[in-house]
Amino acid sequence: MARIEEGRGVHRVLVGKPEGKRPLVRPRRRWEDNINMGLWEVEGGGDWMDLAQDRDRWRALVNMVMNFRVP
């Protein structure tokens, strides 16, 4: 098996230890979070899963959110 030279970056990644700390970042926004935020802006809340069970109401809500403009 070929040996990796110690000076190469690959060797440092495999054998080395990371220095410092990871930067603190905001958690990623999930798809469900976007749905809840849109529902709060347009309708003032509610459970989107219950709403999605009624296809006609869900379609009306989606159209309303897509056409929603912030003044």
N, CA, C and O atoms as a Tinker XYZ file with bonds, in Angstrom:
   284  protein
     1  N      0.845000   -1.170000    0.000000    73     2
     2  CA     0.000000    0.000000    0.000000    64     1     3
     3  C      0.893000    1.237000    0.000000    63     2     4     5
     4  O      1.925000    1.272000    0.670000    81     3
     5  N      0.485000    2.242000   -0.755000    73     3     6
     6  CA     1.269000    3.471000   -0.847000    64     5     7
     7  C      1.147000    4.264000    0.450000    63     6     8     9
     8  O      0.088000    4.299000    1.077000    81     7
     9  N      2.218000    4.880000    0.827000    73     7    10
    10  CA     2.247000    5.653000    2.053000    64     9    11
    11  C      2.040000    7.132000    1.716000    63    10    12    13
    12  O      2.594000    7.639000    0.741000    81    11
    13  N      1.232000    7.820000    2.538000    73    11    14
    14  CA     0.954000    9.237000    2.315000    64    13    15
    15  C      2.076000   10.051000    2.941000    63    14    16    17
    16  O      2.449000    9.828000    4.092000    81    15
    17  N      2.607000   10.993000    2.178000    73    15    18
    18  CA     3.673000   11.846000    2.691000    64    17    19
    19  C      3.139000   12.732000    3.809000    63    18    20    21
    20  O      2.009000   13.214000    3.738000    81    19
    21  N      3.945000   12.944000    4.831000    73    19    22
    22  CA     3.495000   13.673000    6.010000    64    21    23
    23  C      3.212000   15.149000    5.741000    63    22    24    25
    24  O      2.398000   15.738000    6.452000    81    23
    25  N      3.824000   15.752000    4.782000    73    23    26
    26  CA     3.635000   17.171000    4.524000    64    25    27
    27  C      2.370000   17.498000    3.738000    63    26    28    29
    28  O      1.958000   18.657000    3.679000    81    27
    29  N      1.761000   16.501000    3.144000    73    27    30
    30  CA     0.599000   16.739000    2.285000    64    29    31
    31  C     -0.645000   17.037000    3.115000    63    30    32    33
    32  O     -0.759000   16.615000    4.265000    81    31
    33  N     -1.572000   17.772000    2.511000    73    31    34
    34  CA    -2.810000   18.136000    3.195000    64    33    35
    35  C     -3.660000   16.937000    3.554000    63    34    36    37
    36  O     -4.331000   16.939000    4.585000    81    35
    37  N     -3.640000   15.902000    2.707000    73    35    38
    38  CA    -4.425000   14.698000    2.955000    64    37    39
    39  C     -3.981000   14.052000    4.266000    63    38    40    41
    40  O     -4.808000   13.612000    5.065000    81    39
    41  N     -2.688000   14.003000    4.471000    73    39    42
    42  CA    -2.152000   13.393000    5.689000    64    41    43
    43  C     -2.571000   14.202000    6.923000    63    42    44    45
    44  O     -2.927000   13.632000    7.954000    81    43
    45  N     -2.525000   15.516000    6.808000    73    43    46
    46  CA    -2.919000   16.356000    7.945000    64    45    47
    47  C     -4.382000   16.161000    8.285000    63    46    48    49
    48  O     -4.746000   16.172000    9.461000    81    47
    49  N     -5.235000   15.981000    7.277000    73    47    50
    50  CA    -6.661000   15.778000    7.521000    64    49    51
    51  C     -6.899000   14.430000    8.190000    63    50    52    53
    52  O     -7.698000   14.329000    9.121000    81    51
    53  N     -6.207000   13.392000    7.719000    73    51    54
    54  CA    -6.412000   12.056000    8.270000    64    53    55
    55  C     -5.838000   11.890000    9.669000    63    54    56    57
    56  O     -6.456000   11.238000   10.510000    81    55
    57  N     -4.689000   12.456000    9.931000    73    55    58
    58  CA    -3.967000   12.204000   11.174000    64    57    59
    59  C     -4.058000   13.378000   12.146000    63    58    60    61
    60  O     -4.054000   13.174000   13.360000    81    59
    61  N     -4.140000   14.585000   11.634000    73    59    62
    62  CA    -4.088000   15.772000   12.476000    64    61    63
    63  C     -5.332000   15.966000   13.321000    63    62    64    65
    64  O     -6.366000   15.333000   13.107000    81    63
    65  N     -5.202000   16.846000   14.272000    73    63    66
    66  CA    -6.322000   17.210000   15.129000    64    65    67
    67  C     -6.741000   18.636000   14.777000    63    66    68    69
    68  O     -5.890000   19.494000   14.548000    81    67
    69  N     -8.039000   18.888000   14.734000    73    67    70
    70  CA    -8.490000   20.236000   14.390000    64    69    71
    71  C     -8.095000   21.232000   15.484000    63    70    72    73
    72  O     -8.050000   20.898000   16.668000    81    71
    73  N     -7.814000   22.449000   15.058000    73    71    74
    74  CA    -7.439000   23.501000   15.991000    64    73    75
    75  C     -8.577000   24.499000   16.100000    63    74    76    77
    76  O     -9.247000   24.801000   15.113000    81    75
    77  N     -8.790000   24.998000   17.279000    73    75    78
    78  CA    -9.810000   26.020000   17.474000    64    77    79
    79  C    -11.194000   25.420000   17.627000    63    78    80    81
    80  O    -11.366000   24.207000   17.746000    81    79
    81  N    -12.172000   26.308000   17.620000    73    79    82
    82  CA   -13.566000   25.892000   17.792000    64    81    83
    83  C    -14.327000   26.102000   16.489000    63    82    84    85
    84  O    -13.932000   26.895000   15.634000    81    83
    85  N    -15.423000   25.374000   16.364000    73    83    86
    86  CA   -16.310000   25.585000   15.224000    64    85    87
    87  C    -17.074000   26.880000   15.433000    63    86    88    89
    88  O    -17.436000   27.200000   16.565000    81    87
    89  N    -17.327000   27.623000   14.385000    73    87    90
    90  CA   -18.081000   28.869000   14.547000    64    89    91
    91  C    -19.545000   28.578000   14.901000    63    90    92    93
    92  O    -20.130000   27.609000   14.418000    81    91
    93  N    -20.117000   29.420000   15.739000    73    91    94
    94  CA   -21.523000   29.283000   16.088000    64    93    95
    95  C    -22.354000   29.852000   14.949000    63    94    96    97
    96  O    -22.136000   30.985000   14.520000    81    95
    97  N    -23.285000   29.083000   14.470000    73    95    98
    98  CA   -24.160000   29.521000   13.390000    64    97    99
    99  C    -25.595000   29.244000   13.780000    63    98   100   101
   100  O    -25.879000   28.406000   14.635000    81    99
   101  N    -26.480000   29.955000   13.143000    73    99   102
   102  CA   -27.891000   29.765000   13.381000    64   101   103
   103  C    -28.318000   28.432000   12.767000    63   102   104   105
   104  O    -27.840000   28.075000   11.690000    81   103
   105  N    -29.204000   27.692000   13.429000    73   103   106
   106  CA   -29.664000   26.430000   12.836000    64   105   107
   107  C    -30.351000   26.671000   11.498000    63   106   108   109
   108  O    -30.993000   27.702000   11.299000    81   107
   109  N    -30.215000   25.733000   10.601000    73   107   110
   110  CA   -30.848000   25.869000    9.296000    64   109   111
   111  C    -32.361000   25.857000    9.437000    63   110   112   113
   112  O    -32.926000   25.174000   10.291000    81   111
   113  N    -32.989000   26.630000    8.577000    73   111   114
   114  CA   -34.444000   26.672000    8.591000    64   113   115
   115  C    -34.971000   25.495000    7.794000    63   114   116   117
   116  O    -34.530000   25.233000    6.674000    81   115
   117  N    -35.910000   24.798000    8.382000    73   115   118
   118  CA   -36.489000   23.634000    7.714000    64   117   119
   119  C    -37.662000   24.064000    6.836000    63   118   120   121
   120  O    -38.184000   25.171000    6.967000    81   119
   121  N    -38.060000   23.172000    5.947000    73   119   122
   122  CA   -39.195000   23.423000    5.061000    64   121   123
   123  C    -40.438000   23.679000    5.899000    63   122   124   125
   124  O    -41.225000   24.576000    5.599000    81   123
   125  N    -40.608000   22.889000    6.944000    73   123   126
   126  CA   -41.776000   23.027000    7.815000    64   125   127
   127  C    -41.796000   24.389000    8.512000    63   126   128   129
   128  O    -42.867000   24.960000    8.719000    81   127
   129  N    -40.636000   24.907000    8.871000    73   127   130
   130  CA   -40.566000   26.230000    9.492000    64   129   131
   131  C    -41.049000   27.308000    8.526000    63   130   132   133
   132  O    -41.738000   28.241000    8.937000    81   131
   133  N    -40.695000   27.188000    7.249000    73   131   134
   134  CA   -41.157000   28.152000    6.241000    64   133   135
   135  C    -42.673000   28.104000    6.091000    63   134   136   137
   136  O    -43.321000   29.142000    5.954000    81   135
   137  N    -43.234000   26.903000    6.117000    73   135   138
   138  CA   -44.690000   26.761000    6.014000    64   137   139
   139  C    -45.365000   27.429000    7.203000    63   138   140   141
   140  O    -46.334000   28.169000    7.028000    81   139
   141  N    -44.868000   27.180000    8.404000    73   139   142
   142  CA   -45.463000   27.777000    9.606000    64   141   143
   143  C    -45.361000   29.299000    9.587000    63   142   144   145
   144  O    -46.304000   29.984000    9.983000    81   143
   145  N    -44.226000   29.837000    9.129000    73   143   146
   146  CA   -44.077000   31.292000    9.076000    64   145   147
   147  C    -45.060000   31.901000    8.071000    63   146   148   149
   148  O    -45.676000   32.928000    8.354000    81   147
   149  N    -45.207000   31.282000    6.913000    73   147   150
   150  CA   -46.164000   31.780000    5.922000    64   149   151
   151  C    -47.587000   31.713000    6.427000    63   150   152   153
   152  O    -48.384000   32.617000    6.174000    81   151
   153  N    -47.910000   30.654000    7.136000    73   151   154
   154  CA   -49.255000   30.492000    7.682000    64   153   155
   155  C    -49.533000   31.554000    8.733000    63   154   156   157
   156  O    -50.640000   32.091000    8.791000    81   155
   157  N    -48.550000   31.864000    9.561000    73   155   158
   158  CA   -48.728000   32.904000   10.577000    64   157   159
   159  C    -48.913000   34.266000    9.932000    63   158   160   161
   160  O    -49.729000   35.061000   10.398000    81   159
   161  N    -48.171000   34.550000    8.866000    73   159   162
   162  CA   -48.278000   35.855000    8.219000    64   161   163
   163  C    -49.629000   36.063000    7.558000    63   162   164   165
   164  O    -50.187000   37.159000    7.609000    81   163
   165  N    -50.152000   35.024000    6.943000    73   163   166
   166  CA   -51.386000   35.167000    6.170000    64   165   167
   167  C    -52.629000   34.931000    7.017000    63   166   168   169
   168  O    -53.588000   35.700000    6.956000    81   167
   169  N    -52.607000   33.867000    7.803000    73   167   170
   170  CA   -53.823000   33.453000    8.486000    64   169   171
   171  C    -53.759000   33.642000    9.994000    63   170   172   173
   172  O    -54.785000   33.527000   10.664000    81   171
   173  N    -52.610000   33.924000   10.536000    73   171   174
   174  CA   -52.499000   34.131000   11.970000    64   173   175
   175  C    -52.275000   32.854000   12.752000    63   174   176   177
   176  O    -52.474000   32.844000   13.966000    81   175
   177  N    -51.877000   31.796000   12.112000    73   175   178
   178  CA   -51.539000   30.572000   12.836000    64   177   179
   179  C    -52.365000   29.387000   12.394000    63   178   180   181
   180  O    -52.998000   29.399000   11.338000    81   179
   181  N    -52.343000   28.382000   13.214000    73   179   182
   182  CA   -53.062000   27.164000   12.896000    64   181   183
   183  C    -52.110000   26.025000   12.642000    63   182   184   185
   184  O    -50.895000   26.209000   12.581000    81   183
   185  N    -52.674000   24.852000   12.496000    73   183   186
   186  CA   -51.863000   23.666000   12.248000    64   185   187
   187  C    -51.886000   23.367000   10.759000    63   186   188   189
   188  O    -52.930000   23.023000   10.205000    81   187
   189  N    -50.747000   23.496000   10.120000    73   187   190
   190  CA   -50.691000   23.328000    8.675000    64   189   191
   191  C    -50.959000   21.889000    8.260000    63   190   192   193
   192  O    -51.419000   21.652000    7.143000    81   191
   193  N    -50.683000   20.922000    9.131000    73   191   194
   194  CA   -50.936000   19.524000    8.775000    64   193   195
   195  C    -52.438000   19.248000    8.673000    63   194   196   197
   196  O    -52.889000   18.536000    7.775000    81   195
   197  N    -53.198000   19.816000    9.599000    73   195   198
   198  CA   -54.654000   19.668000    9.519000    64   197   199
   199  C    -55.196000   20.373000    8.284000    63   198   200   201
   200  O    -56.076000   19.860000    7.592000    81   199
   201  N    -54.659000   21.549000    8.023000    73   199   202
   202  CA   -55.106000   22.325000    6.869000    64   201   203
   203  C    -54.790000   21.603000    5.562000    63   202   204   205
   204  O    -55.578000   21.652000    4.618000    81   203
   205  N    -53.651000   20.940000    5.506000    73   203   206
   206  CA   -53.235000   20.253000    4.279000    64   205   207
   207  C    -54.101000   19.036000    3.971000    63   206   208   209
   208  O    -54.106000   18.558000    2.837000    81   207
   209  N    -54.828000   18.529000    4.957000    73   207   210
   210  CA   -55.701000   17.380000    4.723000    64   209   211
   211  C    -56.881000   17.738000    3.826000    63   210   212   213
   212  O    -57.417000   16.880000    3.124000    81   211
   213  N    -57.284000   19.006000    3.849000    73   211   214
   214  CA   -58.385000   19.476000    2.991000    64   213   215
   215  C    -57.758000   20.123000    1.763000    63   214   216   217
   216  O    -57.251000   21.242000    1.836000    81   215
   217  N    -57.791000   19.432000    0.659000    73   215   218
   218  CA   -57.078000   19.862000   -0.547000    64   217   219
   219  C    -57.514000   21.239000   -1.038000    63   218   220   221
   220  O    -56.674000   22.039000   -1.448000    81   219
   221  N    -58.813000   21.528000   -1.002000    73   219   222
   222  CA   -59.298000   22.823000   -1.484000    64   221   223
   223  C    -58.832000   23.972000   -0.591000    63   222   224   225
   224  O    -58.395000   25.006000   -1.095000    81   223
   225  N    -58.920000   23.801000    0.721000    73   223   226
   226  CA   -58.447000   24.844000    1.646000    64   225   227
   227  C    -56.944000   25.034000    1.525000    63   226   228   229
   228  O    -56.453000   26.162000    1.573000    81   227
   229  N    -56.200000   23.917000    1.367000    73   227   230
   230  CA   -54.743000   24.008000    1.236000    64   229   231
   231  C    -54.365000   24.766000   -0.025000    63   230   232   233
   232  O    -53.484000   25.625000    0.006000    81   231
   233  N    -55.032000   24.451000   -1.148000    73   231   234
   234  CA   -54.736000   25.130000   -2.411000    64   233   235
   235  C    -55.042000   26.619000   -2.303000    63   234   236   237
   236  O    -54.286000   27.448000   -2.810000    81   235
   237  N    -56.158000   26.966000   -1.638000    73   235   238
   238  CA   -56.510000   28.377000   -1.454000    64   237   239
   239  C    -55.452000   29.085000   -0.612000    63   238   240   241
   240  O    -55.075000   30.219000   -0.909000    81   239
   241  N    -54.977000   28.424000    0.430000    73   239   242
   242  CA   -53.947000   29.021000    1.285000    64   241   243
   243  C    -52.641000   29.211000    0.519000    63   242   244   245
   244  O    -52.007000   30.260000    0.629000    81   243
   245  N    -52.234000   28.207000   -0.253000    73   243   246
   246  CA   -50.996000   28.308000   -1.021000    64   245   247
   247  C    -51.086000   29.455000   -2.016000    63   246   248   249
   248  O    -50.133000   30.220000   -2.167000    81   247
   249  N    -52.214000   29.582000   -2.689000    73   247   250
   250  CA   -52.389000   30.710000   -3.630000    64   249   251
   251  C    -52.343000   32.044000   -2.912000    63   250   252   253
   252  O    -51.768000   33.005000   -3.423000    81   251
   253  N    -52.953000   32.118000   -1.710000    73   251   254
   254  CA   -52.956000   33.343000   -0.947000    64   253   255
   255  C    -51.529000   33.723000   -0.525000    63   254   256   257
   256  O    -51.145000   34.889000   -0.615000    81   255
   257  N    -50.755000   32.748000   -0.071000    73   255   258
   258  CA   -49.375000   33.005000    0.362000    64   257   259
   259  C    -48.524000   33.430000   -0.816000    63   258   260   261
   260  O    -47.703000   34.339000   -0.692000    81   259
   261  N    -48.710000   32.781000   -1.966000    73   259   262
   262  CA   -47.896000   33.122000   -3.136000    64   261   263
   263  C    -48.185000   34.532000   -3.648000    63   262   264   265
   264  O    -47.307000   35.181000   -4.217000    81   263
   265  N    -49.418000   35.006000   -3.445000    73   263   266
   266  CA   -49.788000   36.338000   -3.915000    64   265   267
   267  C    -49.709000   37.399000   -2.822000    63   266   268   269
   268  O    -50.029000   38.564000   -3.060000    81   267
   269  N    -49.282000   36.996000   -1.619000    73   267   270
   270  CA   -49.212000   37.900000   -0.480000    64   269   271
   271  C    -48.097000   38.915000   -0.680000    63   270   272   273
   272  O    -46.966000   38.543000   -0.993000    81   271
   273  N    -48.403000   40.174000   -0.503000    73   271   274
   274  CA   -47.410000   41.236000   -0.617000    64   273   275
   275  C    -47.372000   41.986000    0.711000    63   274   276   277
   276  O    -48.408000   42.329000    1.280000    81   275
   277  N    -46.162000   42.231000    1.187000    73   275   278
   278  CA   -46.003000   43.008000    2.414000    64   277   279
   279  C    -46.093000   44.477000    2.040000    63   278   280   281
   280  O    -45.393000   44.927000    1.132000    81   279
   281  N    -46.952000   45.240000    2.733000    73   279   282
   282  CA   -47.085000   46.671000    2.369000    64   281   283
   283  C    -45.846000   47.462000    2.674000    63   282   284
   284  O    -45.806000   48.667000    2.426000    81   283
